[in-house]
Amino acid sequence: MQDIHAQKVLILDFGSQYTQLIARRIRESRVYCEIHPCTVTMEKIREFGAKAIVLSGGPSSVHVEGAPLVDKAIFELGVPVLGICYGMQLMAHLLGGKVAAGLERESGLAHINVNEARGILAGFEDEPEIPVWMSHGDRIEQMPDDFVPLASSDNSPVAVIAHTEKPFYGVQFHPEVVHTPRGREIIENFLFDVCDMEPIWTMGSFINSTVEDVRKLVGDEGRVICGLSGGVDSSVVALLLHKAIGDRLTCIFVDNGVLRKGEPEKVVRTFRNHYHMNLIHVDAADLFLEKLAGVSDPETKRKIIGNEFIYLFEREAKKLGDVRFLAQGTLYPDVIESISFKGPSATIKSHHNVGGLPDHMDLELIEPLRELFKDEVREVGRELGLLEELIERHPFPGPGLAIRIIGDITRERLAVLREADAIMREEITLSGQHNNVWQTLCVLLPVKSVGVMGDERTYENVAAVRVVTSLDGMTADWAKLPYDVLGRISNRIINEVRGINRVVYDISSKPPATIEWE
């Protein structure tokens, strides 16, 4: 079997907001890569065994005190290096060039003029001016020895640089963003022409490799448990493990009482009847709702749901006897966040997903998706035959509707929100918008509003509808849905859901708002 990690790119992160995009673009070109902080040691860099190195952008200036640097020895490893924005300036700085503040910042759309269409700019002779996305204040005023400029812009005499003999390149702009239309071509020139790589990172090869690894780890008799929520991540983990070890996998699905309309039945039907998996269904709705009664603080809601989930999961796991392994759906962005050059993000709220289990369970962890981005997970799901409705399922928080009911949680309020949420999702799907947006949600507000229905005065609940677009959930914008779609959502909720007489649309972006309300 071909080793899908035989050729890999090391991305050194200097704090750019676009670092994950660099990795995503390289992965889209079917080449494996990893992001590591720029503070990683040369010993670790050598151990990694990269076939190429990319230096990311970043907010710093190379000439100020405390600017993030990297050991100059990376240029002696004998592998190609690509510097992006700050990464290019750092390359020039470390190799003897001069970087200084530009006369003015260059931010947003710009155009570069190609001087030499070779290397990473091979094939660019047909376009005299190339649109690119700039974001910098410094520029190279003197190139290092043996470097030449391949392109320039109005504010950057040196917009692309190349070493005359070694495979070292730098770009002042961001080829990884969609605003640089030919950015993918530049990245692929680097990967395939400069580095002589092959596009072997495919989800089919990932599945085969992962199945083989799981079988080796678990052995012929080992058993695995998996917390199944019905979301795309845990569903793909379950299918992947089931392919590897069959009936030696047991999934545990805990119904916490705050799921969407029909979800518990759908999860059980799909995985027990359609995929023929061992599935333990724990109907704990009454227990969770009893614990949540009278609780309005969102963090307290999360902790109650998280603690009860852990308790029930442990209880069911112990009933199974000799189980050594626990599988969970950690993704690559989770891994990156923990090792980022910038450090873990400030805690805004507890994580939406409450599947984190305690160390004292004494189970060996299996995280088969920890190398993958969300779009790759969905591709794996398709390869494994996961139902399309699960593959394209929007993110749903672990605490469920509990954090979409602002204030106290009651069975009555849950019933109202479930119906409104179901109508919203149905209309989004019918309008063809489902796959165009990142997430949809409906929030029941703790205020009542005067209305008129059937010639009678009403005083009922207000529902907020939120639909956002995003690439990864880190930032998001409100979706500009057609007015007729919004109108149908509002009309149906008001007419069909007893208890709601007003619907509002949330037009807040992230940041400053978060996607969820709590």
C-alpha positions in Angstrom: 0.0 0.0 0.0 1.3 3.5 -0.9 2.3 5.5 2.1 0.1 8.6 2.0 2.6 10.5 4.3 5.6 9.7 2.2 5.7 13.2 0.9 4.6 16.0 3.1 4.8 19.8 3.5 5.6 21.5 6.7 3.9 24.9 7.2 5.5 27.1 9.9 2.9 29.4 11.4 3.9 33.0 12.2 0.4 34.0 13.3 -1.4 34.7 10.1 -5.2 34.6 10.0 -4.8 32.7 6.7 -2.5 29.8 7.9 -5.2 27.2 7.9 -6.2 28.3 4.4 -2.6 27.5 3.2 -3.0 24.0 4.5 -6.5 23.6 3.0 -5.2 24.7 -0.5 -2.3 22.3 -0.3 -4.6 19.4 0.8 -7.0 20.3 -2.0 -4.1 19.7 -4.4 -3.9 16.2 -2.9 -0.7 16.7 -1.0 -0.4 16.1 2.7 0.7 18.9 5.0 0.8 19.9 8.6 0.9 23.2 10.4 3.4 23.6 13.3 4.3 26.8 15.3 7.3 28.7 14.1 8.8 28.1 17.6 9.3 24.4 16.8 12.9 23.3 17.2 15.2 22.4 14.3 15.4 18.9 15.8 11.7 18.5 15.4 11.8 20.0 11.9 14.4 17.4 10.8 12.4 14.6 12.4 9.3 15.7 10.5 11.1 14.9 7.2 9.3 17.5 5.0 9.7 17.5 1.3 9.0 21.2 1.3 8.5 24.0 3.8 6.1 27.0 3.7 6.6 30.0 5.9 3.2 31.6 6.6 2.3 35.2 6.8 1.9 37.0 10.1 1.1 40.4 11.7 4.7 41.3 12.8 7.6 43.2 11.2 10.8 41.3 10.9 12.9 44.2 12.1 11.1 44.9 15.4 12.1 43.4 18.8 10.3 40.2 19.6 9.4 39.4 16.0 8.9 35.7 15.5 11.9 34.1 13.7 13.0 30.7 12.6 16.4 29.0 12.6 18.3 30.0 9.4 19.3 26.3 9.2 16.0 25.5 7.5 17.6 26.9 4.3 20.3 24.3 4.6 18.0 21.2 4.7 18.1 20.8 0.9 14.3 21.2 0.5 12.3 23.9 -1.3 11.0 26.8 0.8 8.1 29.1 -0.1 7.7 32.3 2.0 4.2 34.0 2.0 4.0 37.7 2.9 5.8 37.9 6.3 7.3 34.5 5.3 8.9 36.1 2.3 10.2 39.1 4.3 11.6 36.7 6.9 13.4 34.7 4.2 15.0 37.9 2.8 15.9 39.1 6.3 17.5 35.8 7.3 19.5 35.5 4.1 21.0 38.9 4.1 18.5 41.2 2.4 16.9 44.4 3.7 13.3 44.8 4.8 11.9 48.2 5.7 8.5 49.8 6.2 6.8 50.7 2.9 5.8 54.2 1.9 2.2 53.1 2.4 0.4 50.0 3.4 -0.8 47.7 0.6 -3.9 46.0 1.6 -6.7 44.3 -0.4 -6.8 43.9 -4.2 -3.7 44.7 -6.1 -2.0 43.7 -9.4 1.4 42.3 -10.0 3.4 42.6 -13.2 5.3 39.5 -14.1 8.9 40.0 -15.1 9.9 36.3 -15.5 7.3 33.6 -15.9 9.2 30.7 -14.4 9.2 28.6 -11.2 6.1 29.3 -9.2 5.0 31.7 -12.0 5.4 29.2 -14.8 2.6 29.7 -17.3 1.9 33.3 -16.3 3.4 34.9 -19.4 -0.1 35.1 -20.9 -1.4 37.7 -18.4 0.5 41.0 -18.1 -1.2 42.0 -14.8 -2.2 39.4 -12.2 -4.8 40.3 -9.6 -3.7 39.3 -6.1 -4.7 39.9 -2.4 -2.1 42.0 -0.5 -1.9 42.6 3.3 1.4 44.1 4.3 3.1 47.3 5.5 6.7 46.3 5.0 8.5 45.5 1.8 11.9 44.2 0.5 14.2 47.1 -0.3 17.3 45.0 -1.0 17.2 41.4 -2.0 19.6 38.8 -0.6 22.5 37.7 -2.8 21.5 35.3 -5.6 17.8 36.3 -5.5 16.0 37.9 -8.4 12.5 39.5 -8.7 10.0 37.6 -10.7 7.2 40.2 -10.3 6.4 43.7 -8.9 3.4 45.8 -7.9 2.9 49.5 -7.6 3.8 49.6 -4.0 6.2 46.6 -3.9 9.1 46.7 -6.4 9.7 43.1 -5.2 6.4 41.2 -5.1 7.8 37.7 -6.0 11.4 36.6 -5.5 13.3 33.5 -6.5 16.8 32.2 -5.8 18.9 31.8 -9.0 20.0 28.3 -8.1 18.1 26.9 -5.1 14.3 26.2 -4.9 13.6 29.2 -2.7 10.6 31.4 -3.5 8.7 34.2 -1.9 5.5 36.1 -2.6 4.4 39.3 -1.0 0.7 38.5 -1.4 -1.6 35.7 -0.3 -2.1 33.0 -2.9 -4.1 30.9 -0.5 -7.2 33.2 -0.5 -9.9 33.2 -3.1 -9.3 36.9 -3.8 -6.1 35.8 -5.6 -7.7 34.1 -8.6 -4.6 32.2 -9.8 -3.3 31.5 -6.3 -4.0 27.8 -6.6 -1.9 27.7 -9.8 1.0 29.3 -7.9 0.7 26.8 -5.1 0.5 23.8 -7.5 3.5 25.1 -9.4 5.4 25.1 -6.2 4.2 21.6 -5.2 4.4 19.8 -8.5 7.0 21.6 -10.6 9.4 23.0 -8.0 9.1 20.2 -5.4 8.3 17.4 -7.8 5.5 15.9 -5.7 2.6 13.7 -6.7 -1.1 14.1 -5.7 -1.4 11.0 -3.6 -3.3 12.4 -0.6 -6.8 11.2 -1.5 -9.6 10.2 0.9 -9.8 6.8 -0.7 -6.1 6.2 0.2 -6.7 7.8 3.7 -9.5 5.3 4.4 -7.4 2.3 3.4 -4.4 3.5 5.4 -6.6 4.3 8.5 -8.4 1.0 8.4 -5.1 -0.9 8.3 -3.8 1.2 11.2 -6.9 0.7 13.3 -6.8 -3.1 12.7 -3.1 -3.2 13.8 -3.8 -1.1 16.9 -6.9 -2.9 18.1 -5.8 -6.4 17.2 -7.9 -9.4 16.3 -10.0 -9.3 19.5 -9.9 -5.7 20.7 -13.2 -3.8 21.2 -13.9 -0.1 20.7 -16.7 2.2 21.9 -17.7 5.4 20.1 -19.9 8.2 21.3 -22.4 8.8 18.5 -24.3 12.1 18.2 -25.6 11.8 14.6 -23.4 14.7 13.5 -21.1 14.2 10.5 -17.8 13.8 12.6 -19.0 11.0 14.9 -21.0 9.4 12.0 -17.9 9.2 9.9 -15.8 7.9 12.8 -18.4 5.2 13.4 -18.5 4.1 9.7 -14.7 4.1 9.5 -14.3 2.0 12.6 -17.1 -0.4 11.6 -15.3 -0.9 8.2 -12.1 -1.8 10.2 -13.4 -4.0 13.0 -17.1 -4.7 12.3 -19.1 -5.9 15.3 -16.3 -5.2 17.7 -17.4 -1.6 17.6 -20.2 -0.5 19.9 -21.7 3.0 19.5 -23.4 4.8 22.4 -26.0 7.3 21.6 -27.3 9.4 24.5 -30.6 11.2 24.0 -30.2 14.3 26.2 -33.8 15.5 25.7 -32.7 18.7 23.9 -32.3 17.3 20.4 -34.1 18.5 17.3 -37.4 17.1 16.2 -37.2 13.4 15.2 -33.4 13.2 15.6 -33.3 10.4 18.2 -35.4 8.1 16.1 -33.4 9.0 13.0 -30.0 8.2 14.6 -31.3 4.8 15.9 -32.9 3.9 12.6 -29.9 5.0 10.5 -27.1 3.2 12.4 -29.0 0.2 13.8 -31.2 -0.6 10.8 -29.4 0.9 7.8 -25.7 0.3 8.7 -26.4 -2.7 11.0 -24.1 -1.4 13.8 -24.1 -2.3 17.5 -25.9 0.7 19.0 -26.8 1.4 22.6 -29.6 4.0 22.7 -29.8 5.7 26.1 -33.1 7.6 26.5 -32.2 10.0 29.2 -34.4 12.9 28.3 -36.3 12.9 31.6 -33.1 12.9 33.6 -31.5 15.8 31.7 -34.7 17.9 31.8 -35.0 17.3 35.5 -31.4 18.5 36.0 -32.0 21.6 33.8 -35.2 22.7 35.4 -35.0 26.3 36.5 -31.5 26.8 35.1 -31.0 29.9 32.8 -27.3 30.5 32.9 -25.8 29.1 29.6 -22.5 27.9 31.2 -24.4 26.1 33.9 -26.6 24.4 31.2 -23.4 23.3 29.4 -21.8 21.9 32.5 -25.0 20.0 33.6 -25.4 18.4 30.1 -21.7 17.6 29.9 -21.5 16.0 33.3 -24.6 13.9 32.8 -23.4 12.8 29.4 -20.1 11.7 30.9 -21.8 9.9 33.7 -24.2 8.0 31.4 -21.4 7.2 28.9 -19.2 5.7 31.6 -22.1 3.7 33.0 -22.9 2.2 29.6 -19.2 1.6 28.8 -18.7 -0.4 32.1 -21.7 -2.6 31.2 -19.8 -3.8 28.1 -17.0 -5.3 30.1 -13.5 -5.6 28.5 -13.3 -2.6 26.2 -9.9 -1.0 25.7 -10.4 1.7 23.2 -12.5 4.9 22.8 -13.0 6.5 19.4 -13.9 10.1 19.0 -14.1 12.7 16.2 -11.2 15.1 16.9 -10.5 17.1 13.7 -7.3 18.8 12.6 -8.5 22.4 13.4 -8.8 21.2 17.1 -5.2 20.0 17.0 -3.9 23.2 15.3 -5.7 25.3 18.0 -3.8 23.5 20.7 -0.3 24.1 19.1 -0.8 27.4 17.4 2.1 29.9 17.5 -0.5 32.4 18.9 -1.5 29.9 21.6 -5.0 28.7 22.5 -7.7 31.2 21.9 -9.2 33.0 24.8 -12.1 31.1 26.2 -15.4 32.7 25.0 -17.5 29.8 26.2 -17.2 26.1 26.8 -16.9 24.1 23.7 -20.2 23.4 21.9 -19.5 19.7 21.8 -19.8 18.0 25.2 -18.2 14.7 24.2 -15.0 15.2 26.1 -14.5 12.2 28.3 -12.4 12.0 31.5 -8.9 10.6 31.7 -9.8 8.1 34.5 -11.8 6.0 32.1 -8.5 4.3 31.3 -9.2 3.8 27.7 -6.8 4.2 24.8 -7.9 7.0 22.5 -8.5 6.4 18.8 -8.9 9.7 16.8 -9.0 8.6 13.1 -10.0 12.1 11.8 -7.4 14.1 13.7 -5.5 14.8 10.4 -8.6 16.0 8.5 -10.4 19.3 7.8 -14.2 19.3 7.8 -14.5 19.2 4.0 -12.1 16.2 4.0 -14.3 14.5 6.6 -17.3 14.9 4.4 -15.4 13.5 1.5 -14.5 10.4 3.6 -18.1 10.1 4.5 -19.1 10.0 0.8 -16.4 7.4 0.1 -17.8 5.2 3.0 -21.4 5.6 1.8 -22.7 7.9 4.5 -26.2 9.2 3.7 -26.0 12.6 2.0 -28.3 14.2 4.6 -25.8 13.3 7.3 -22.8 14.4 5.2 -24.2 17.9 4.6 -25.7 18.2 8.1 -25.1 21.6 9.6 -23.1 21.9 12.8 -25.3 21.4 15.9 -24.0 22.1 19.4 -23.6 19.3 22.0 -25.9 21.1 24.5 -28.5 21.2 21.7 -31.6 23.3 22.0 -30.8 24.0 25.6 -28.6 26.9 24.5 -31.1 28.0 21.9 -33.7 28.6 24.5 -32.7 31.8 26.3 -33.7 31.5 29.9 -35.4 28.5 31.6 -35.9 25.2 29.8 -39.3 23.6 30.0 -41.0 20.8 28.0 -43.4 23.4 26.6 -40.7 25.8 25.4 -38.8 22.9 23.9 -41.8 21.8 22.0 -42.3 25.3 20.6 -38.7 25.6 19.5 -38.6 22.2 18.0 -41.5 23.0 15.7 -40.1 26.4 14.7 -36.6 24.8 14.1 -38.1 22.1 11.9 -40.0 24.6 9.8 -36.9 26.7 9.3 -34.7 23.8 8.3 -37.4 22.5 5.9 -37.8 25.8 4.1 -34.0 26.3 3.9 -33.8 22.9 2.2 -36.8 23.5 -0.1 -35.3 26.8 -1.2 -32.0 25.1 -2.3 -30.0 27.1 0.2 -29.0 24.3 2.6 -25.7 23.6 0.9 -24.9 27.2 0.4 -24.8 28.1 4.0 -22.7 27.0 7.0 -25.3 26.8 9.7 -29.0 27.5 10.5 -30.6 27.9 13.9 -33.7 29.1 15.6 -33.6 30.8 19.0 -36.5 31.2 21.4 -36.2 34.5 23.1 -37.2 35.2 26.8 -39.5 38.0 25.7 -43.1 38.2 24.6 -44.6 40.4 21.9 -48.1 41.8 21.2 -49.7 40.6 18.0 -53.1 40.1 16.3 -54.2 36.7 15.1 -57.7 36.0 14.0 -58.9 39.4 15.0 -57.8 38.7 18.6 -54.9 40.3 20.5 -52.1 37.9 21.3 -49.1 38.1 23.7 -46.7 35.3 22.7 -43.1 34.4 22.2 -40.5 35.9 19.8 -38.3 33.5 17.7 -35.0 34.6 16.1 -33.8 32.9 13.0 -30.0 32.9 12.3 -28.4 31.7 9.0 -24.7 32.2 8.5 -22.1 31.6 5.8 -18.6 30.5 6.7 -15.6 28.4 5.6 -14.6 26.9 9.0 -16.8 28.5 11.6 -14.0 30.7 12.9 -15.5 33.7 11.3 -19.0 34.0 9.8 -21.3 36.4 8.0 -25.1 36.5 8.1 -26.6 34.9 5.0 -28.3 37.3 2.5 -31.2 35.0 1.9 -33.9 36.0 -0.6 -36.8 37.9 0.9 -39.3 35.3 -0.3 -37.4 32.5 1.6 -37.4 34.6 4.8 -41.0 35.5 4.3 -42.0 31.8 4.0 -40.0 30.9 7.1 -41.7 33.7 9.1 -45.2 33.0 7.9 -45.1 29.3 8.5 -43.6 29.6 12.0 -46.2 32.2 13.0 -49.1 30.3 11.5 -48.1 26.8 12.4 -46.4 27.0 15.8 -48.8 27.8 18.6 -46.9 30.1 21.0 -44.9 32.3 18.5 -46.4 35.5 17.0 -43.2 37.3 15.8 -40.0 36.2 13.9 -36.9 38.3 13.6 -33.8 37.7 11.5 -30.3 38.0 13.1 -28.0 40.0 10.8 -24.9 39.9 13.1 -21.5 38.7 11.8 -18.8 36.8 13.7 -17.0 38.6 15.1 -18.2 40.6 17.0 -21.2 38.2 17.6 -20.8 34.4 17.9 -22.8 32.0 15.8 -24.8 30.6 18.7 -26.6 33.1 21.0 -25.4 31.3 24.1 
